Amino acid sequence: MSTLRITYVKSAIGYRSDQMHTVRSLGLRRLGQSVEKPDTPDVRGMLRKVAHLVAVSEVD
């Protein structure tokens, strides 16, 4: 199973609160922080919702 590196690049201030909650549920707390998550349909759905706030890259 592949892994995704997710980086928080744009603040969620000014966006709907559910988008802020999605960023938090991905494990992101502050700008510039990166986390690695497994590439699952659940994580892909969360990323699609906040694609304008995060940068995603695949890790081998």
C-alpha distance matrix in Angstrom:
0.0 3.8 6.7 10.1 13.4 16.1 19.7 22.7 25.3 27.9 29.7 29.5 33.2 35.0 32.2 31.9 31.2 28.2 26.5 27.4 26.0 22.6 22.5 23.4 20.9 18.1 19.7 21.8 25.4 27.1 27.1 25.3 22.9 19.1 16.3 12.6 10.6 7.1 6.9 8.7 12.0 14.0 13.1 13.6 17.0 18.1 17.5 19.5 22.2 22.6 21.7 25.2 24.7 21.4 19.9 16.2 14.5 11.0 10.4 9.2
3.8 0.0 3.8 6.9 10.2 13.0 16.6 19.7 22.0 24.8 26.9 27.0 30.8 32.7 30.0 30.1 29.6 26.9 24.7 25.5 24.6 21.2 20.5 21.8 19.7 16.6 18.1 19.7 23.3 24.6 24.2 22.1 20.0 16.3 13.8 10.2 8.9 6.3 5.7 8.8 12.1 13.9 12.1 12.2 15.9 16.7 15.4 17.5 20.4 20.3 19.0 22.3 21.9 18.4 16.5 12.8 10.8 7.3 6.8 6.4
6.7 3.8 0.0 3.8 6.7 9.7 13.1 16.3 18.8 21.7 23.6 23.9 27.6 29.7 27.3 27.6 26.9 24.4 22.1 22.5 21.7 18.5 17.4 18.6 16.8 13.4 14.7 16.1 19.6 20.9 20.6 18.6 16.3 12.5 10.1 6.4 5.7 4.5 5.3 8.9 12.2 13.1 10.5 11.2 14.8 14.8 13.3 16.1 18.6 18.0 16.9 20.0 19.1 15.5 13.8 10.3 8.7 6.0 5.3 6.8
10.1 6.9 3.8 0.0 3.8 6.2 9.7 12.9 15.2 18.0 20.1 20.5 24.2 26.3 23.9 24.4 24.0 21.8 19.1 19.6 19.3 16.0 14.6 16.3 15.0 11.3 12.9 13.5 17.2 18.1 17.4 15.5 13.7 10.0 8.2 5.5 5.3 6.0 5.9 9.4 11.9 12.4 9.1 9.4 13.0 12.4 10.3 13.2 15.6 14.6 13.4 16.3 15.3 11.8 10.0 6.6 5.7 4.6 5.7 8.7
13.4 10.2 6.7 3.8 0.0 3.8 6.6 10.1 12.4 15.6 17.8 18.7 22.3 24.7 22.7 23.7 23.3 21.5 18.6 18.5 18.7 15.8 13.5 15.1 14.7 10.9 11.6 11.4 14.7 15.1 14.3 12.0 10.2 6.5 5.7 4.5 6.6 8.9 9.5 12.7 15.0 14.9 11.3 11.8 14.9 13.5 11.1 14.3 16.2 14.3 13.1 15.4 13.8 10.0 8.2 5.7 5.2 6.0 6.4 10.1
16.1 13.0 9.7 6.2 3.8 0.0 3.8 6.7 9.3 12.1 14.1 14.9 18.5 20.9 19.0 20.0 19.6 18.1 15.0 14.9 15.4 12.6 10.1 12.1 12.2 8.5 9.5 8.6 12.0 12.3 11.3 9.8 8.3 5.4 5.4 6.2 7.6 10.5 10.8 13.3 14.8 14.1 10.3 10.8 13.2 11.1 8.7 12.0 13.3 10.9 10.1 12.1 10.2 6.5 5.8 4.7 6.7 8.8 10.1 13.8
19.7 16.6 13.1 9.7 6.6 3.8 0.0 3.8 6.0 9.3 11.5 13.1 16.4 19.0 17.7 19.4 19.1 18.4 15.0 14.3 15.6 13.4 10.2 12.2 13.4 10.1 10.2 7.9 10.4 9.7 8.0 6.2 5.7 4.2 6.6 8.9 11.0 14.2 14.6 17.0 18.3 17.3 13.5 14.0 15.9 13.4 10.8 13.8 14.5 11.3 10.6 11.4 8.7 5.5 5.1 6.5 8.6 11.5 12.6 16.4
22.7 19.7 16.3 12.9 10.1 6.7 3.8 0.0 3.8 6.2 7.8 9.5 12.7 15.4 14.4 16.3 16.0 15.8 12.4 11.3 13.2 11.6 8.1 10.2 12.3 9.8 9.8 6.6 8.3 7.1 5.2 5.3 5.7 6.5 8.8 11.7 13.3 16.6 17.1 18.8 19.6 18.0 14.5 15.1 16.1 13.1 11.0 13.7 13.4 9.8 9.9 9.8 6.4 4.6 6.6 9.1 12.0 15.0 16.3 20.1
25.3 22.0 18.8 15.2 12.4 9.3 6.0 3.8 0.0 3.8 6.9 9.6 12.3 14.6 14.1 16.8 17.2 17.4 13.8 13.0 15.6 14.3 10.9 13.4 15.7 13.4 13.6 10.2 11.2 9.0 5.7 5.7 8.1 9.3 12.2 14.8 16.5 19.7 19.6 21.5 22.0 20.8 17.4 17.2 18.2 15.4 12.9 14.8 14.6 10.8 10.1 8.7 5.8 5.2 6.6 10.1 12.9 16.4 18.0 21.8
27.9 24.8 21.7 18.0 15.6 12.1 9.3 6.2 3.8 0.0 3.8 6.5 8.9 10.9 10.8 13.8 14.6 15.4 11.9 11.1 14.4 13.6 10.6 13.2 15.9 14.4 14.8 11.4 11.7 9.6 6.8 8.5 10.8 12.5 15.0 17.7 18.9 22.0 21.8 23.2 23.1 21.6 18.5 18.3 18.5 15.6 13.5 14.8 13.7 9.9 10.0 7.6 4.7 6.6 9.2 12.7 15.9 19.4 21.4 25.1
29.7 26.9 23.6 20.1 17.8 14.1 11.5 7.8 6.9 3.8 0.0 3.8 5.5 8.3 8.7 11.7 12.0 13.5 10.4 8.8 12.3 12.5 9.7 11.7 14.9 14.2 14.3 10.9 10.3 8.5 6.8 9.9 11.6 13.9 16.1 19.1 20.1 23.3 23.4 24.4 24.2 22.2 19.4 19.7 19.3 16.0 14.7 16.1 14.2 10.7 12.0 9.7 6.7 9.2 12.3 15.5 18.9 22.2 23.9 27.7
29.5 27.0 23.9 20.5 18.7 14.9 13.1 9.5 9.6 6.5 3.8 0.0 3.8 6.2 5.5 8.0 8.3 9.8 7.0 5.6 9.4 9.9 8.1 10.1 13.1 13.2 13.9 11.1 10.8 10.3 9.7 12.8 13.7 15.5 16.9 19.7 20.0 22.9 22.9 23.3 22.6 20.3 18.0 18.4 17.3 14.0 13.5 14.5 11.9 8.9 11.3 9.4 6.8 9.9 13.5 16.3 19.9 23.0 24.9 28.6
33.2 30.8 27.6 24.2 22.3 18.5 16.4 12.7 12.3 8.9 5.5 3.8 0.0 3.8 5.6 8.2 8.6 11.4 9.5 7.8 11.4 12.9 11.4 12.6 15.9 16.5 16.7 13.9 12.7 11.9 11.5 15.0 16.2 18.5 20.2 23.1 23.5 26.6 26.6 26.9 26.2 23.7 21.6 22.1 20.8 17.5 17.2 18.0 15.1 12.5 14.8 12.5 10.3 13.5 17.0 20.0 23.5 26.6 28.5 32.3
35.0 32.7 29.7 26.3 24.7 20.9 19.0 15.4 14.6 10.9 8.3 6.2 3.8 0.0 3.8 6.8 8.6 11.5 10.0 9.5 13.1 14.4 13.6 15.3 18.1 18.9 19.7 17.1 16.3 15.6 14.9 18.2 19.6 21.6 23.1 25.8 25.9 28.6 28.3 28.3 27.1 24.8 23.0 23.0 21.3 18.4 18.2 18.2 15.2 13.1 15.3 12.7 11.6 15.2 18.7 21.7 25.4 28.5 30.7 34.4
32.2 30.0 27.3 23.9 22.7 19.0 17.7 14.4 14.1 10.8 8.7 5.5 5.6 3.8 0.0 3.8 6.4 8.4 6.8 7.5 10.7 11.5 11.4 13.6 15.8 16.6 18.0 15.9 15.8 15.7 15.2 18.1 19.1 20.5 21.5 23.9 23.5 25.9 25.3 25.1 23.6 21.4 19.9 19.7 17.7 15.1 15.1 14.8 11.6 10.0 12.5 10.5 9.9 13.5 17.0 19.6 23.3 26.3 28.7 32.3
31.9 30.1 27.6 24.4 23.7 20.0 19.4 16.3 16.8 13.8 11.7 8.0 8.2 6.8 3.8 0.0 3.8 5.5 5.6 7.0 9.1 10.3 11.4 13.1 14.8 16.2 17.9 16.5 16.6 17.4 17.5 20.4 20.8 21.9 22.3 24.4 23.4 25.6 25.1 24.3 22.5 20.0 19.1 19.2 16.6 14.1 15.1 14.7 11.0 10.5 13.7 12.6 12.1 15.2 18.9 20.9 24.7 27.2 29.6 33.1
31.2 29.6 26.9 24.0 23.3 19.6 19.1 16.0 17.2 14.6 12.0 8.3 8.6 8.6 6.4 3.8 0.0 3.8 5.3 5.1 6.3 8.7 10.0 10.7 12.3 14.4 15.8 14.7 14.6 16.0 16.8 20.0 19.7 20.9 21.0 23.2 22.2 24.6 24.5 23.6 22.2 19.2 18.3 19.2 16.8 13.8 15.3 15.7 12.0 11.4 15.1 14.5 13.2 15.8 19.6 21.3 25.0 27.3 29.3 32.7
28.2 26.9 24.4 21.8 21.5 18.1 18.4 15.8 17.4 15.4 13.5 9.8 11.4 11.5 8.4 5.5 3.8 0.0 3.8 5.4 5.0 6.2 8.7 9.8 10.3 12.5 14.5 14.2 14.9 16.8 17.7 20.3 19.6 20.2 19.7 21.3 19.9 21.8 21.6 20.3 18.7 15.6 15.2 16.1 13.3 10.6 12.7 13.0 9.4 9.7 13.5 13.9 12.9 14.9 18.5 19.6 23.2 25.1 27.3 30.5
26.5 24.7 22.1 19.1 18.6 15.0 15.0 12.4 13.8 11.9 10.4 7.0 9.5 10.0 6.8 5.6 5.3 3.8 0.0 3.8 5.3 5.0 6.3 8.6 9.8 10.8 13.0 11.9 13.0 14.4 14.7 17.1 16.7 17.2 17.2 19.0 17.9 20.1 19.7 19.0 17.6 15.0 13.7 14.2 12.0 9.0 10.1 10.6 7.1 6.3 10.0 10.2 9.0 11.2 14.8 16.3 20.0 22.2 24.4 27.8
27.4 25.5 22.5 19.6 18.5 14.9 14.3 11.3 13.0 11.1 8.8 5.6 7.8 9.5 7.5 7.0 5.1 5.4 3.8 0.0 3.8 5.4 5.2 6.3 8.7 10.1 11.2 9.8 10.0 11.5 12.4 15.3 14.7 15.9 16.0 18.4 17.8 20.6 20.8 20.4 19.7 16.7 15.1 16.3 14.6 11.1 12.1 13.5 10.4 8.6 12.1 12.0 9.6 11.6 15.3 17.1 20.6 22.9 24.7 28.2
26.0 24.6 21.7 19.3 18.7 15.4 15.6 13.2 15.6 14.4 12.3 9.4 11.4 13.1 10.7 9.1 6.3 5.0 5.3 3.8 0.0 3.8 5.5 5.0 6.1 8.7 10.0 9.9 10.5 13.1 14.7 17.2 15.9 16.5 15.8 17.8 16.7 19.1 19.6 18.8 18.1 14.7 13.6 15.4 13.6 10.1 12.2 13.9 10.9 10.1 13.8 14.5 12.4 13.5 17.0 18.0 21.3 23.1 24.6 27.9
22.6 21.2 18.5 16.0 15.8 12.6 13.4 11.6 14.3 13.6 12.5 9.9 12.9 14.4 11.5 10.3 8.7 6.2 5.0 5.4 3.8 0.0 3.8 5.4 5.0 6.3 8.9 9.2 11.1 13.5 14.5 16.3 14.9 14.7 13.8 15.2 13.7 16.0 16.1 15.3 14.5 11.4 10.0 11.7 10.0 6.4 8.4 10.4 7.9 7.4 10.8 12.4 10.6 11.1 14.3 14.8 18.1 19.7 21.5 24.7
22.5 20.5 17.4 14.6 13.5 10.1 10.2 8.1 10.9 10.6 9.7 8.1 11.4 13.6 11.4 11.4 10.0 8.7 6.3 5.2 5.5 3.8 0.0 3.8 5.5 5.2 6.9 5.8 7.8 9.8 10.7 12.6 11.2 11.5 11.1 13.3 12.7 15.6 16.1 16.2 16.1 13.3 10.9 12.5 11.9 8.1 8.6 11.2 9.3 7.2 10.1 11.1 8.3 8.5 11.8 12.8 16.1 18.2 19.7 23.1
23.4 21.8 18.6 16.3 15.1 12.1 12.2 10.2 13.4 13.2 11.7 10.1 12.6 15.3 13.6 13.1 10.7 9.8 8.6 6.3 5.0 5.4 3.8 0.0 3.8 5.3 5.2 5.2 6.3 9.4 11.6 13.6 11.6 12.2 11.4 13.8 13.3 16.3 17.6 17.5 17.8 14.6 12.5 14.9 14.4 10.6 11.8 14.6 12.7 10.9 13.9 14.8 11.8 11.8 14.9 15.6 18.6 20.2 21.2 24.5
20.9 19.7 16.8 15.0 14.7 12.2 13.4 12.3 15.7 15.9 14.9 13.1 15.9 18.1 15.8 14.8 12.3 10.3 9.8 8.7 6.1 5.0 5.5 3.8 0.0 3.8 5.2 7.3 9.4 12.7 14.7 16.1 13.6 13.2 11.3 12.8 11.3 13.9 15.2 14.5 14.8 11.4 9.9 12.8 12.2 8.8 10.8 13.7 12.2 11.4 14.3 16.1 13.7 13.1 15.7 15.6 18.3 19.3 20.2 23.2
18.1 16.6 13.4 11.3 10.9 8.5 10.1 9.8 13.4 14.4 14.2 13.2 16.5 18.9 16.6 16.2 14.4 12.5 10.8 10.1 8.7 6.3 5.2 5.3 3.8 0.0 3.8 5.7 9.0 11.7 13.1 13.7 11.1 10.0 8.0 9.3 8.1 11.0 12.3 12.5 13.4 10.5 7.9 10.7 11.1 7.8 8.7 12.1 11.5 10.3 12.3 14.4 12.0 10.5 12.5 12.1 14.6 15.6 16.5 19.6
19.7 18.1 14.7 12.9 11.6 9.5 10.2 9.8 13.6 14.8 14.3 13.9 16.7 19.7 18.0 17.9 15.8 14.5 13.0 11.2 10.0 8.9 6.9 5.2 5.2 3.8 0.0 3.8 6.5 9.6 11.7 12.4 9.2 8.8 6.9 9.2 9.3 12.7 14.7 15.4 16.8 14.0 11.3 14.2 14.9 11.6 12.1 15.7 14.9 13.1 15.0 16.6 13.6 12.0 13.9 13.8 16.0 17.1 17.3 20.3
21.8 19.7 16.1 13.5 11.4 8.6 7.9 6.6 10.2 11.4 10.9 11.1 13.9 17.1 15.9 16.5 14.7 14.2 11.9 9.8 9.9 9.2 5.8 5.2 7.3 5.7 3.8 0.0 3.8 6.1 8.0 9.0 6.4 7.1 7.1 10.3 11.2 14.9 16.5 17.5 18.6 16.1 13.1 15.2 15.9 12.3 12.0 15.4 14.5 11.8 13.5 14.4 10.9 9.7 11.9 12.8 15.3 17.1 17.6 21.1
25.4 23.3 19.6 17.2 14.7 12.0 10.4 8.3 11.2 11.7 10.3 10.8 12.7 16.3 15.8 16.6 14.6 14.9 13.0 10.0 10.5 11.1 7.8 6.3 9.4 9.0 6.5 3.8 0.0 3.8 7.1 9.2 7.1 9.4 10.1 13.6 14.8 18.5 20.2 21.2 22.2 19.5 16.7 18.8 19.1 15.5 15.3 18.4 17.0 14.2 16.1 16.2 12.5 12.1 14.5 16.0 18.5 20.6 20.9 24.3
27.1 24.6 20.9 18.1 15.1 12.3 9.7 7.1 9.0 9.6 8.5 10.3 11.9 15.6 15.7 17.4 16.0 16.8 14.4 11.5 13.1 13.5 9.8 9.4 12.7 11.7 9.6 6.1 3.8 0.0 3.8 6.4 5.8 9.1 11.2 14.9 16.7 20.5 21.9 23.3 24.3 22.0 18.9 20.5 21.0 17.4 16.5 19.4 18.1 14.8 16.2 15.5 11.7 11.5 13.7 15.8 18.2 20.8 21.2 24.8
27.1 24.2 20.6 17.4 14.3 11.3 8.0 5.2 5.7 6.8 6.8 9.7 11.5 14.9 15.2 17.5 16.8 17.7 14.7 12.4 14.7 14.5 10.7 11.6 14.7 13.1 11.7 8.0 7.1 3.8 0.0 3.8 5.5 8.7 11.7 15.2 17.3 20.9 21.8 23.5 24.4 22.5 19.1 20.1 20.8 17.5 15.9 18.4 17.5 13.8 14.4 13.3 9.7 9.4 11.3 14.0 16.5 19.5 20.2 23.9
25.3 22.1 18.6 15.5 12.0 9.8 6.2 5.3 5.7 8.5 9.9 12.8 15.0 18.2 18.1 20.4 20.0 20.3 17.1 15.3 17.2 16.3 12.6 13.6 16.1 13.7 12.4 9.0 9.2 6.4 3.8 0.0 3.8 6.5 10.1 13.4 16.0 19.6 20.5 22.8 24.1 22.6 19.0 19.8 21.2 18.2 16.1 18.8 18.7 15.0 14.8 14.2 10.9 9.4 9.9 12.3 14.1 17.0 17.5 21.1
22.9 20.0 16.3 13.7 10.2 8.3 5.7 5.7 8.1 10.8 11.6 13.7 16.2 19.6 19.1 20.8 19.7 19.6 16.7 14.7 15.9 14.9 11.2 11.6 13.6 11.1 9.2 6.4 7.1 5.8 5.5 3.8 0.0 3.8 6.9 10.5 13.2 16.9 18.4 20.6 22.2 20.5 17.0 18.4 19.9 16.8 15.2 18.4 18.3 15.0 15.3 15.5 12.0 10.0 10.6 12.0 13.6 15.9 15.9 19.4
19.1 16.3 12.5 10.0 6.5 5.4 4.2 6.5 9.3 12.5 13.9 15.5 18.5 21.6 20.5 21.9 20.9 20.2 17.2 15.9 16.5 14.7 11.5 12.2 13.2 10.0 8.8 7.1 9.4 9.1 8.7 6.5 3.8 0.0 3.8 6.9 9.9 13.5 15.0 17.5 19.4 18.2 14.5 15.9 18.0 15.3 13.4 16.9 17.4 14.6 14.4 15.4 12.4 9.4 9.2 9.4 10.5 12.4 12.2 15.7
16.3 13.8 10.1 8.2 5.7 5.4 6.6 8.8 12.2 15.0 16.1 16.9 20.2 23.1 21.5 22.3 21.0 19.7 17.2 16.0 15.8 13.8 11.1 11.4 11.3 8.0 6.9 7.1 10.1 11.2 11.7 10.1 6.9 3.8 0.0 3.8 6.5 10.2 12.3 14.6 16.9 15.5 12.0 14.0 16.3 13.8 12.5 16.3 17.0 14.7 14.9 16.7 14.0 10.9 10.8 9.9 10.7 11.6 11.1 14.4
12.6 10.2 6.4 5.5 4.5 6.2 8.9 11.7 14.8 17.7 19.1 19.7 23.1 25.8 23.9 24.4 23.2 21.3 19.0 18.4 17.8 15.2 13.3 13.8 12.8 9.3 9.2 10.3 13.6 14.9 15.2 13.4 10.5 6.9 3.8 0.0 3.8 6.9 9.3 12.0 14.8 14.0 10.7 12.6 15.4 13.7 12.5 16.1 17.5 15.9 15.7 18.1 16.0 12.6 11.8 9.7 9.6 9.2 8.4 11.2
10.6 8.9 5.7 5.3 6.6 7.6 11.0 13.3 16.5 18.9 20.1 20.0 23.5 25.9 23.5 23.4 22.2 19.9 17.9 17.8 16.7 13.7 12.7 13.3 11.3 8.1 9.3 11.2 14.8 16.7 17.3 16.0 13.2 9.9 6.5 3.8 0.0 3.8 6.4 8.4 11.4 10.5 7.5 9.9 12.7 11.4 10.9 14.3 15.8 15.0 15.1 18.1 16.4 13.3 12.9 10.4 10.7 9.8 9.7 12.1
7.1 6.3 4.5 6.0 8.9 10.5 14.2 16.6 19.7 22.0 23.3 22.9 26.6 28.6 25.9 25.6 24.6 21.8 20.1 20.6 19.1 16.0 15.6 16.3 13.9 11.0 12.7 14.9 18.5 20.5 20.9 19.6 16.9 13.5 10.2 6.9 3.8 0.0 3.8 5.8 9.4 9.6 7.5 9.4 12.5 12.4 12.1 15.0 16.9 16.9 16.7 20.1 19.0 15.9 15.2 12.0 11.7 9.8 9.7 11.1
6.9 5.7 5.3 5.9 9.5 10.8 14.6 17.1 19.6 21.8 23.4 22.9 26.6 28.3 25.3 25.1 24.5 21.6 19.7 20.8 19.6 16.1 16.1 17.6 15.2 12.3 14.7 16.5 20.2 21.9 21.8 20.5 18.4 15.0 12.3 9.3 6.4 3.8 0.0 3.8 6.9 8.4 6.5 6.9 10.4 11.2 10.5 12.7 15.3 15.7 15.0 18.6 18.2 15.3 14.3 10.9 10.6 8.6 9.9 11.2
8.7 8.8 8.9 9.4 12.7 13.3 17.0 18.8 21.5 23.2 24.4 23.3 26.9 28.3 25.1 24.3 23.6 20.3 19.0 20.4 18.8 15.3 16.2 17.5 14.5 12.5 15.4 17.5 21.2 23.3 23.5 22.8 20.6 17.5 14.6 12.0 8.4 5.8 3.8 0.0 3.8 5.4 5.4 6.2 8.7 10.2 10.6 12.3 14.6 15.8 15.7 19.5 19.3 16.8 16.6 13.5 14.0 12.3 13.7 14.8
12.0 12.1 12.2 11.9 15.0 14.8 18.3 19.6 22.0 23.1 24.2 22.6 26.2 27.1 23.6 22.5 22.2 18.7 17.6 19.7 18.1 14.5 16.1 17.8 14.8 13.4 16.8 18.6 22.2 24.3 24.4 24.1 22.2 19.4 16.9 14.8 11.4 9.4 6.9 3.8 0.0 3.8 5.5 5.0 6.1 8.7 9.8 10.4 12.5 14.6 14.7 18.5 18.8 17.0 17.2 14.5 15.6 14.5 16.5 17.9
14.0 13.9 13.1 12.4 14.9 14.1 17.3 18.0 20.8 21.6 22.2 20.3 23.7 24.8 21.4 20.0 19.2 15.6 15.0 16.7 14.7 11.4 13.3 14.6 11.4 10.5 14.0 16.1 19.5 22.0 22.5 22.6 20.5 18.2 15.5 14.0 10.5 9.6 8.4 5.4 3.8 0.0 3.8 5.5 5.2 6.5 8.8 10.1 11.1 13.0 14.1 17.7 17.4 16.0 16.9 14.8 16.4 15.9 17.7 19.5
13.1 12.1 10.5 9.1 11.3 10.3 13.5 14.5 17.4 18.5 19.4 18.0 21.6 23.0 19.9 19.1 18.3 15.2 13.7 15.1 13.6 10.0 10.9 12.5 9.9 7.9 11.3 13.1 16.7 18.9 19.1 19.0 17.0 14.5 12.0 10.7 7.5 7.5 6.5 5.4 5.5 3.8 0.0 3.8 5.4 5.1 6.2 8.7 10.0 10.9 11.6 15.2 14.6 12.6 13.4 11.2 13.0 12.9 14.7 17.0
13.6 12.2 11.2 9.4 11.8 10.8 14.0 15.1 17.2 18.3 19.7 18.4 22.1 23.0 19.7 19.2 19.2 16.1 14.2 16.3 15.4 11.7 12.5 14.9 12.8 10.7 14.2 15.2 18.8 20.5 20.1 19.8 18.4 15.9 14.0 12.6 9.9 9.4 6.9 6.2 5.0 5.5 3.8 0.0 3.8 5.5 5.0 6.2 8.7 10.1 9.8 13.6 14.0 12.1 12.4 10.1 12.0 12.0 14.6 16.9
17.0 15.9 14.8 13.0 14.9 13.2 15.9 16.1 18.2 18.5 19.3 17.3 20.8 21.3 17.7 16.6 16.8 13.3 12.0 14.6 13.6 10.0 11.9 14.4 12.2 11.1 14.9 15.9 19.1 21.0 20.8 21.2 19.9 18.0 16.3 15.4 12.7 12.5 10.4 8.7 6.1 5.2 5.4 3.8 0.0 3.8 5.4 5.1 6.5 9.0 9.8 13.3 13.9 13.1 14.3 12.8 15.2 15.7 18.3 20.7
18.1 16.7 14.8 12.4 13.5 11.1 13.4 13.1 15.4 15.6 16.0 14.0 17.5 18.4 15.1 14.1 13.8 10.6 9.0 11.1 10.1 6.4 8.1 10.6 8.8 7.8 11.6 12.3 15.5 17.4 17.5 18.2 16.8 15.3 13.8 13.7 11.4 12.4 11.2 10.2 8.7 6.5 5.1 5.5 3.8 0.0 3.8 5.5 5.2 6.6 8.5 11.6 11.3 10.6 12.6 11.8 14.7 15.7 18.1 20.9
17.5 15.4 13.3 10.3 11.1 8.7 10.8 11.0 12.9 13.5 14.7 13.5 17.2 18.2 15.1 15.1 15.3 12.7 10.1 12.1 12.2 8.4 8.6 11.8 10.8 8.7 12.1 12.0 15.3 16.5 15.9 16.1 15.2 13.4 12.5 12.5 10.9 12.1 10.5 10.6 9.8 8.8 6.2 5.0 5.4 3.8 0.0 3.8 5.3 5.3 5.5 9.0 9.0 7.7 9.1 8.3 11.4 13.0 15.7 18.7
19.5 17.5 16.1 13.2 14.3 12.0 13.8 13.7 14.8 14.8 16.1 14.5 18.0 18.2 14.8 14.7 15.7 13.0 10.6 13.5 13.9 10.4 11.2 14.6 13.7 12.1 15.7 15.4 18.4 19.4 18.4 18.8 18.4 16.9 16.3 16.1 14.3 15.0 12.7 12.3 10.4 10.1 8.7 6.2 5.1 5.5 3.8 0.0 3.8 5.6 5.2 8.6 10.1 9.7 11.0 10.5 13.5 15.0 18.2 21.1
22.2 20.4 18.6 15.6 16.2 13.3 14.5 13.4 14.6 13.7 14.2 11.9 15.1 15.2 11.6 11.0 12.0 9.4 7.1 10.4 10.9 7.9 9.3 12.7 12.2 11.5 14.9 14.5 17.0 18.1 17.5 18.7 18.3 17.4 17.0 17.5 15.8 16.9 15.3 14.6 12.5 11.1 10.0 8.7 6.5 5.2 5.3 3.8 0.0 3.8 5.9 8.2 9.2 10.0 12.4 12.8 16.2 18.0 20.9 24.0
22.6 20.3 18.0 14.6 14.3 10.9 11.3 9.8 10.8 9.9 10.7 8.9 12.5 13.1 10.0 10.5 11.4 9.7 6.3 8.6 10.1 7.4 7.2 10.9 11.4 10.3 13.1 11.8 14.2 14.8 13.8 15.0 15.0 14.6 14.7 15.9 15.0 16.9 15.7 15.8 14.6 13.0 10.9 10.1 9.0 6.6 5.3 5.6 3.8 0.0 3.8 5.4 5.4 6.6 9.6 10.8 14.5 16.9 19.7 23.0
21.7 19.0 16.9 13.4 13.1 10.1 10.6 9.9 10.1 10.0 12.0 11.3 14.8 15.3 12.5 13.7 15.1 13.5 10.0 12.1 13.8 10.8 10.1 13.9 14.3 12.3 15.0 13.5 16.1 16.2 14.4 14.8 15.3 14.4 14.9 15.7 15.1 16.7 15.0 15.7 14.7 14.1 11.6 9.8 9.8 8.5 5.5 5.2 5.9 3.8 0.0 3.8 5.5 5.5 7.2 8.4 12.0 14.7 17.8 21.1
25.2 22.3 20.0 16.3 15.4 12.1 11.4 9.8 8.7 7.6 9.7 9.4 12.5 12.7 10.5 12.6 14.5 13.9 10.2 12.0 14.5 12.4 11.1 14.8 16.1 14.4 16.6 14.4 16.2 15.5 13.3 14.2 15.5 15.4 16.7 18.1 18.1 20.1 18.6 19.5 18.5 17.7 15.2 13.6 13.3 11.6 9.0 8.6 8.2 5.4 3.8 0.0 3.8 6.0 8.1 10.6 14.2 17.3 20.3 23.8
24.7 21.9 19.1 15.3 13.8 10.2 8.7 6.4 5.8 4.7 6.7 6.8 10.3 11.6 9.9 12.1 13.2 12.9 9.0 9.6 12.4 10.6 8.3 11.8 13.7 12.0 13.6 10.9 12.5 11.7 9.7 10.9 12.0 12.4 14.0 16.0 16.4 19.0 18.2 19.3 18.8 17.4 14.6 14.0 13.9 11.3 9.0 10.1 9.2 5.4 5.5 3.8 0.0 3.8 7.2 10.1 13.8 17.0 19.4 23.1
21.4 18.4 15.5 11.8 10.0 6.5 5.5 4.6 5.2 6.6 9.2 9.9 13.5 15.2 13.5 15.2 15.8 14.9 11.2 11.6 13.5 11.1 8.5 11.8 13.1 10.5 12.0 9.7 12.1 11.5 9.4 9.4 10.0 9.4 10.9 12.6 13.3 15.9 15.3 16.8 17.0 16.0 12.6 12.1 13.1 10.6 7.7 9.7 10.0 6.6 5.5 6.0 3.8 0.0 3.8 6.5 10.1 13.4 15.7 19.4
19.9 16.5 13.8 10.0 8.2 5.8 5.1 6.6 6.6 9.2 12.3 13.5 17.0 18.7 17.0 18.9 19.6 18.5 14.8 15.3 17.0 14.3 11.8 14.9 15.7 12.5 13.9 11.9 14.5 13.7 11.3 9.9 10.6 9.2 10.8 11.8 12.9 15.2 14.3 16.6 17.2 16.9 13.4 12.4 14.3 12.6 9.1 11.0 12.4 9.6 7.2 8.1 7.2 3.8 0.0 3.8 6.9 10.5 12.9 16.6
16.2 12.8 10.3 6.6 5.7 4.7 6.5 9.1 10.1 12.7 15.5 16.3 20.0 21.7 19.6 20.9 21.3 19.6 16.3 17.1 18.0 14.8 12.8 15.6 15.6 12.1 13.8 12.8 16.0 15.8 14.0 12.3 12.0 9.4 9.9 9.7 10.4 12.0 10.9 13.5 14.5 14.8 11.2 10.1 12.8 11.8 8.3 10.5 12.8 10.8 8.4 10.6 10.1 6.5 3.8 0.0 3.8 6.9 9.7 13.2
14.5 10.8 8.7 5.7 5.2 6.7 8.6 12.0 12.9 15.9 18.9 19.9 23.5 25.4 23.3 24.7 25.0 23.2 20.0 20.6 21.3 18.1 16.1 18.6 18.3 14.6 16.0 15.3 18.5 18.2 16.5 14.1 13.6 10.5 10.7 9.6 10.7 11.7 10.6 14.0 15.6 16.4 13.0 12.0 15.2 14.7 11.4 13.5 16.2 14.5 12.0 14.2 13.8 10.1 6.9 3.8 0.0 3.8 6.6 9.9
11.0 7.3 6.0 4.6 6.0 8.8 11.5 15.0 16.4 19.4 22.2 23.0 26.6 28.5 26.3 27.2 27.3 25.1 22.2 22.9 23.1 19.7 18.2 20.2 19.3 15.6 17.1 17.1 20.6 20.8 19.5 17.0 15.9 12.4 11.6 9.2 9.8 9.8 8.6 12.3 14.5 15.9 12.9 12.0 15.7 15.7 13.0 15.0 18.0 16.9 14.7 17.3 17.0 13.4 10.5 6.9 3.8 0.0 3.8 6.6
10.4 6.8 5.3 5.7 6.4 10.1 12.6 16.3 18.0 21.4 23.9 24.9 28.5 30.7 28.7 29.6 29.3 27.3 24.4 24.7 24.6 21.5 19.7 21.2 20.2 16.5 17.3 17.6 20.9 21.2 20.2 17.5 15.9 12.2 11.1 8.4 9.7 9.7 9.9 13.7 16.5 17.7 14.7 14.6 18.3 18.1 15.7 18.2 20.9 19.7 17.8 20.3 19.4 15.7 12.9 9.7 6.6 3.8 0.0 3.8
9.2 6.4 6.8 8.7 10.1 13.8 16.4 20.1 21.8 25.1 27.7 28.6 32.3 34.4 32.3 33.1 32.7 30.5 27.8 28.2 27.9 24.7 23.1 24.5 23.2 19.6 20.3 21.1 24.3 24.8 23.9 21.1 19.4 15.7 14.4 11.2 12.1 11.1 11.2 14.8 17.9 19.5 17.0 16.9 20.7 20.9 18.7 21.1 24.0 23.0 21.1 23.8 23.1 19.4 16.6 13.2 9.9 6.6 3.8 0.0
